[in-house]
Amino acid sequence: MASASAHGNGPAAGEPSAADEPSAAGEPPAAGTGVGSDAAGPGEIPWRGWFLILRRVVRRTLADNFSLYSAAVAFFAVLSIAPVLVTALSVYGAVNTPAQALHHLSGLAAVLPPALGDVMADQLVSITAASTEVLTVRGLLALTVALGTAMTAMTFLVEALNVAYREQETRGVVRRARLALTFVLGGAVGLGAVIAGSALVTRALREAPDWFRLVILTGVWVVLAVLMALGLGVLYRFAPARRGRARWRWISRGAVAATTVWLASSAGLFVYVQNLGTYERTYGSLAGVAISMFWLWLTVLLVVLGAALNAEAERQTRRDSTVGPSRPPGRRGAVVADDVPPHPEDPGEAPDVDEARTTTPLAEGR
């Protein structure tokens, strides 16, 4: 692509354009043109570049079996919900009793679709009783077995994120188990903190006017969405088996997108089940379980798609997207950071891939 040089003259035939040459300070020119191949962050990728990114994500959804990985995680997640909530309610007990947690969470069950709300209400009764026995020998043994199930679900999720980031698992069994346990316990403690915070807000708003409660509760949901996006960001950065960690700016877009779509799709699913769904006629007493499985599958799928969005965004630029000093492709410690554009699956890109990859180090800046 011919573009004007720094002195106003066009490049001679066969010479690299100004978009591929470094500036006097060793930095490439300002990014944001074309498809974002010189972008220093996802905010500098233009709309045409995002179209290519989304096109690759859609193609990979089927080719890389994202839905199958999500189904495996959802299955074990159903089995691990109880131990996570037991631990969360135990954390909540530092502020209030588990019985009070049952009261507050029962209010949440009341706003869910009837089939799903009944299942949640029944489980809350059993989980509250279990959380009071967590320090007994039998309780600790049951919790250990259940945490093993939760760790299995997390291990499958980590493997799905490896696929999303095009990585091969190279970590040992002990390290993977330690990573899975860290994420499970971190999620349980975070959920317990959310339960405690919700109880404090509910207690403070008990005598407040309706309009004020609406404003505060809206703010609470915004805060919860931010916390979920931050949690996904931590998951995207530390779960995949890549030596070169992605910079936070290359993680945030996928985390925010996954959180936003998850909130919208969850609301849409609950409204559909509440008003138009036929799950009870189809599944009978298993309707709540079927809805829970589908919702968890959808949740995990969106988490994996958020990771794939981040991965393909990193592949859209020739710049080093990993933490630390800028390194040339092949030495960045991450497949998606080393795999620089143009890509053969993208239409209308540069004609010679090898030539573009050979000149890539010239485009390195940050």
C-alpha positions as CSV (number, residue, x, y, z in Angstrom):
1,M,0.0,0.0,0.0
2,A,1.5,3.3,-1.1
3,S,1.4,6.1,1.4
4,A,3.2,9.4,1.7
5,S,6.6,9.4,3.4
6,A,7.7,11.7,6.2
7,H,9.0,14.2,3.6
8,G,5.9,14.1,1.4
9,N,7.3,11.7,-1.3
10,G,5.8,8.4,-2.1
11,P,7.9,5.2,-1.8
12,A,9.6,3.8,-4.7
13,A,8.3,0.6,-6.3
14,G,9.2,-2.5,-4.3
15,E,10.1,-0.5,-1.2
16,P,8.2,-0.9,2.1
17,S,5.6,1.7,2.8
18,A,5.7,4.1,5.7
19,A,3.3,2.0,7.6
20,D,5.9,-0.8,7.8
21,E,9.0,1.4,8.5
22,P,10.0,2.6,12.0
23,S,10.1,6.2,12.8
24,A,13.3,8.0,13.8
25,A,12.8,7.0,17.4
26,G,12.4,3.4,16.5
27,E,8.6,3.5,16.8
28,P,6.2,2.7,14.0
29,P,3.9,5.4,12.8
30,A,0.6,6.0,14.4
31,A,-1.6,3.0,14.3
32,G,-5.3,2.8,13.6
33,T,-5.2,2.7,9.8
34,G,-6.1,-0.2,7.6
35,V,-6.9,-3.2,9.7
36,G,-4.8,-2.3,12.8
37,S,-1.7,-4.4,12.1
38,D,0.4,-1.8,13.9
39,A,-2.0,-1.2,16.8
40,A,-0.4,-0.8,20.2
41,G,-3.8,-1.7,21.9
42,P,-7.2,-2.9,20.9
43,G,-8.5,0.7,21.0
44,E,-6.4,1.5,17.9
45,I,-7.8,-1.4,15.8
46,P,-10.3,0.1,13.3
47,W,-13.7,-1.3,12.5
48,R,-12.4,-3.3,9.5
49,G,-9.9,-5.0,11.8
50,W,-12.6,-5.9,14.3
51,F,-14.6,-7.4,11.5
52,L,-11.7,-9.7,10.7
53,I,-11.3,-10.5,14.4
54,L,-15.0,-11.4,14.8
55,R,-15.0,-13.4,11.6
56,R,-12.1,-15.5,12.9
57,V,-13.9,-16.0,16.3
58,V,-17.1,-17.2,14.6
59,R,-15.1,-19.6,12.5
60,R,-13.2,-21.0,15.5
61,T,-16.4,-21.5,17.6
62,L,-17.2,-24.6,15.5
63,A,-13.8,-25.5,14.3
64,D,-12.3,-25.6,17.9
65,N,-15.3,-27.2,19.6
66,F,-15.9,-24.3,22.0
67,S,-19.4,-25.6,22.7
68,L,-18.2,-29.1,23.6
69,Y,-15.6,-27.7,26.1
70,S,-18.4,-25.5,27.5
71,A,-20.7,-28.5,28.0
72,A,-18.0,-30.4,29.9
73,V,-17.4,-27.4,32.2
74,A,-21.1,-26.9,32.7
75,F,-21.6,-30.5,33.7
76,F,-19.0,-30.5,36.4
77,A,-20.0,-26.9,37.4
78,V,-23.5,-28.2,38.3
79,L,-21.9,-30.6,40.6
80,S,-19.6,-28.0,42.1
81,I,-22.2,-25.3,42.7
82,A,-23.0,-26.8,46.2
83,P,-19.4,-26.8,47.6
84,V,-18.8,-23.3,46.3
85,L,-21.9,-22.0,47.9
86,V,-21.1,-23.9,51.1
87,T,-17.7,-22.2,51.3
88,A,-19.3,-18.8,50.3
89,L,-21.9,-19.1,53.1
90,S,-19.2,-20.0,55.6
91,V,-17.4,-16.8,54.6
92,Y,-20.7,-15.0,55.0
93,G,-20.9,-16.4,58.5
94,A,-18.1,-14.0,59.5
95,V,-20.6,-11.2,59.1
96,N,-23.9,-12.9,59.7
97,T,-25.3,-16.4,60.3
98,P,-25.8,-18.9,57.3
99,A,-29.6,-18.7,58.2
100,Q,-29.6,-15.0,57.4
101,A,-27.8,-15.8,54.1
102,L,-30.6,-18.2,53.3
103,H,-33.1,-15.5,53.9
104,H,-31.4,-13.1,51.6
105,L,-30.7,-15.6,48.8
106,S,-34.3,-16.9,49.0
107,G,-35.2,-13.4,47.8
108,L,-33.0,-14.0,44.8
109,A,-34.7,-17.4,44.2
110,A,-38.1,-15.7,44.2
111,V,-37.2,-13.5,41.2
112,L,-36.0,-16.4,39.1
113,P,-38.2,-18.5,36.8
114,P,-40.4,-20.8,38.9
115,A,-38.7,-24.1,37.9
116,L,-35.2,-22.7,38.5
117,G,-36.3,-20.9,41.6
118,D,-37.7,-24.0,43.2
119,V,-34.4,-25.9,42.5
120,M,-32.4,-23.1,44.0
121,A,-34.6,-22.8,47.1
122,D,-34.4,-26.5,47.8
123,Q,-30.6,-26.5,47.4
124,L,-30.2,-23.4,49.6
125,V,-31.9,-25.3,52.5
126,S,-29.5,-28.2,52.2
127,I,-26.4,-25.9,51.6
128,T,-27.2,-23.8,54.7
129,A,-27.4,-26.9,56.9
130,A,-24.1,-28.1,55.4
131,S,-22.3,-24.8,55.9
132,T,-23.0,-25.1,59.7
133,E,-21.3,-28.5,59.7
134,V,-18.3,-27.6,57.6
135,L,-15.9,-27.9,60.5
136,T,-17.0,-31.5,61.4
137,V,-15.0,-34.5,60.1
138,R,-17.9,-35.6,57.9
139,G,-18.4,-32.0,56.7
140,L,-14.7,-31.5,55.8
141,L,-14.6,-34.9,54.0
142,A,-17.7,-34.0,51.9
143,L,-16.3,-30.6,51.2
144,T,-13.0,-32.1,50.0
145,V,-14.8,-34.4,47.6
146,A,-17.0,-31.7,46.3
147,L,-14.1,-29.3,45.9
148,G,-12.4,-32.0,43.8
149,T,-15.5,-31.8,41.5
150,A,-15.2,-28.0,41.4
151,M,-11.5,-28.3,40.5
152,T,-12.3,-30.7,37.7
153,A,-14.7,-28.1,36.3
154,M,-12.0,-25.4,36.6
155,T,-9.4,-27.7,34.9
156,F,-11.7,-28.2,31.9
157,L,-12.3,-24.4,31.8
158,V,-8.5,-23.8,31.8
159,E,-8.1,-26.3,29.0
160,A,-10.9,-24.5,27.0
161,L,-9.0,-21.2,27.5
162,N,-5.8,-22.8,26.3
163,V,-7.7,-23.8,23.1
164,A,-9.1,-20.2,22.8
165,Y,-5.5,-18.8,23.1
166,R,-4.1,-21.6,20.8
167,E,-1.8,-22.9,23.5
168,Q,-0.7,-26.4,24.4
169,E,-0.8,-27.3,28.1
170,T,2.8,-27.6,29.3
171,R,2.3,-27.2,33.1
172,G,2.6,-30.2,35.5
173,V,-0.3,-31.9,37.2
174,V,0.5,-30.3,40.6
175,R,0.8,-26.8,39.2
176,R,-2.5,-27.2,37.3
177,A,-4.3,-28.5,40.4
178,R,-2.9,-25.6,42.5
179,L,-4.1,-23.2,39.9
180,A,-7.6,-24.7,39.7
181,L,-7.9,-24.7,43.5
182,T,-6.8,-21.1,43.7
183,F,-9.5,-20.0,41.2
184,V,-12.2,-22.1,42.9
185,L,-11.4,-20.8,46.4
186,G,-11.0,-17.3,45.1
187,G,-14.4,-17.5,43.4
188,A,-16.0,-18.9,46.6
189,V,-14.5,-16.1,48.8
190,G,-15.6,-13.5,46.2
191,L,-19.1,-14.9,46.2
192,G,-19.2,-14.8,50.0
193,A,-18.1,-11.2,49.9
194,V,-20.9,-10.4,47.4
195,I,-23.5,-12.1,49.7
196,A,-22.2,-10.2,52.7
197,G,-22.2,-6.9,50.8
198,S,-25.7,-7.5,49.4
199,A,-27.0,-8.2,53.0
200,L,-25.5,-4.9,54.2
201,V,-27.0,-2.9,51.3
202,T,-30.4,-4.6,51.9
203,R,-30.3,-3.8,55.6
204,A,-29.4,-0.2,54.9
205,L,-32.2,0.3,52.3
206,R,-34.9,-1.3,54.4
207,E,-36.5,2.0,55.3
208,A,-35.4,4.0,52.2
209,P,-37.9,5.3,49.6
210,D,-38.6,3.2,46.5
211,W,-36.9,5.6,44.1
212,F,-33.8,5.7,46.2
213,R,-33.6,1.9,46.5
214,L,-34.0,1.6,42.7
215,V,-31.0,3.9,42.1
216,I,-28.8,2.1,44.7
217,L,-29.7,-1.3,43.4
218,T,-28.9,-0.3,39.8
219,G,-25.5,0.9,41.1
220,V,-25.0,-2.4,42.8
221,W,-25.6,-4.3,39.6
222,V,-23.1,-2.1,37.8
223,V,-20.6,-2.8,40.5
224,L,-21.2,-6.5,40.2
225,A,-20.7,-6.3,36.5
226,V,-17.4,-4.5,37.0
227,L,-16.3,-7.2,39.5
228,M,-17.2,-9.9,37.1
229,A,-15.3,-8.3,34.3
230,L,-12.3,-7.9,36.6
231,G,-12.6,-11.6,37.6
232,L,-12.6,-12.6,33.9
233,G,-9.6,-10.4,33.3
234,V,-7.6,-12.2,36.0
235,L,-8.8,-15.6,34.6
236,Y,-7.8,-14.6,31.0
237,R,-4.3,-13.5,32.1
238,F,-3.3,-16.3,34.5
239,A,-5.2,-19.4,33.4
240,P,-3.8,-20.0,29.8
241,A,-0.5,-21.9,29.6
242,R,1.5,-19.0,28.0
243,R,4.9,-17.8,29.2
244,G,4.4,-14.3,27.9
245,R,1.5,-12.8,29.8
246,A,-0.8,-10.5,27.9
247,R,-0.9,-6.9,28.9
248,W,-4.1,-5.8,30.6
249,R,-5.3,-3.7,27.7
250,W,-5.3,-6.8,25.5
251,I,-7.5,-8.6,28.0
252,S,-10.1,-6.0,29.0
253,R,-12.1,-6.0,25.7
254,G,-12.9,-9.7,25.9
255,A,-13.8,-9.5,29.6
256,V,-16.1,-6.5,29.1
257,A,-17.7,-8.0,26.0
258,A,-18.3,-11.4,27.7
259,T,-19.8,-9.7,30.8
260,T,-22.1,-7.5,28.8
261,V,-23.4,-10.3,26.5
262,W,-23.8,-12.6,29.6
263,L,-25.9,-10.0,31.4
264,A,-28.1,-9.4,28.4
265,S,-28.5,-13.1,27.5
266,S,-29.2,-14.1,31.1
267,A,-31.9,-11.5,31.3
268,G,-33.4,-12.6,28.0
269,L,-33.3,-16.3,29.0
270,F,-35.0,-15.7,32.3
271,V,-37.7,-13.5,30.7
272,Y,-38.3,-16.2,28.1
273,V,-38.5,-19.0,30.6
274,Q,-40.8,-17.0,32.8
275,N,-43.2,-16.0,30.1
276,L,-42.9,-18.2,27.0
277,G,-40.8,-21.2,28.0
278,T,-42.1,-24.8,27.8
279,Y,-39.4,-26.4,29.9
280,E,-41.9,-27.7,32.5
281,R,-44.1,-29.4,29.9
282,T,-41.1,-30.9,28.2
283,Y,-38.8,-31.9,31.2
284,G,-41.3,-32.1,34.0
285,S,-39.6,-32.1,37.4
286,L,-36.2,-31.8,35.7
287,A,-37.1,-28.4,34.2
288,G,-35.0,-26.6,36.8
289,V,-32.0,-28.8,36.2
290,A,-32.3,-28.4,32.4
291,I,-32.5,-24.6,32.7
292,S,-29.5,-24.5,35.1
293,M,-27.4,-26.7,32.8
294,F,-28.3,-24.6,29.7
295,W,-27.6,-21.3,31.6
296,L,-24.2,-22.6,32.8
297,W,-23.3,-23.8,29.4
298,L,-24.2,-20.4,27.9
299,T,-22.1,-18.7,30.7
300,V,-19.1,-20.8,30.0
301,L,-19.4,-20.5,26.3
302,L,-19.4,-16.7,26.6
303,V,-16.3,-16.8,28.9
304,V,-14.5,-18.9,26.3
305,L,-15.6,-16.6,23.4
306,G,-14.3,-13.6,25.4
307,A,-10.9,-15.3,25.6
308,A,-11.0,-16.1,21.8
309,L,-11.9,-12.4,21.1
310,N,-8.8,-11.4,23.1
311,A,-6.7,-13.9,21.3
312,E,-7.7,-12.9,17.9
313,A,-7.3,-9.2,18.8
314,E,-3.6,-10.0,19.7
315,R,-3.2,-11.8,16.4
316,Q,-4.4,-8.6,14.6
317,T,-1.3,-6.6,15.5
318,R,2.4,-7.0,14.7
319,R,3.3,-5.3,17.9
320,D,4.3,-7.2,21.0
321,S,1.2,-7.6,23.2
322,T,3.0,-9.3,26.1
323,V,4.4,-7.9,29.3
324,G,8.0,-6.7,29.3
325,P,10.3,-5.3,26.7
326,S,9.3,-5.6,23.1
327,R,10.4,-8.8,21.5
328,P,10.3,-10.0,17.8
329,P,7.8,-12.6,16.8
330,G,8.8,-16.1,17.8
331,R,10.3,-15.0,21.1
332,R,7.3,-13.6,22.9
333,G,6.2,-16.8,24.7
334,A,2.6,-16.8,23.4
335,V,1.2,-18.3,20.3
336,V,-1.2,-15.5,19.5
337,A,1.4,-12.8,20.1
338,D,4.0,-14.6,17.9
339,D,1.4,-15.2,15.1
340,V,1.5,-11.8,13.4
341,P,-0.7,-10.6,10.4
342,P,-1.5,-11.0,7.7
343,H,-3.3,-14.3,8.2
344,P,-4.2,-16.7,5.4
345,E,-7.8,-17.0,6.6
346,D,-8.4,-13.3,6.3
347,P,-9.7,-12.1,2.9
348,G,-8.0,-9.2,1.1
349,E,-4.8,-9.1,3.0
350,A,-1.2,-8.7,1.8
351,P,-0.4,-11.2,-1.0
352,D,2.7,-12.7,0.5
353,V,2.5,-13.8,4.1
354,D,6.2,-14.8,4.4
355,E,7.3,-11.4,3.2
356,A,5.1,-9.6,5.7
357,R,6.3,-11.8,8.5
358,T,9.9,-11.2,7.5
359,T,9.5,-7.5,7.8
360,T,7.6,-7.7,11.1
361,P,10.5,-6.9,13.4
362,L,10.7,-3.5,11.7
363,A,7.2,-2.7,13.0
364,E,8.1,-3.5,16.6
365,G,7.7,-0.5,18.9
366,R,6.5,-1.1,22.5
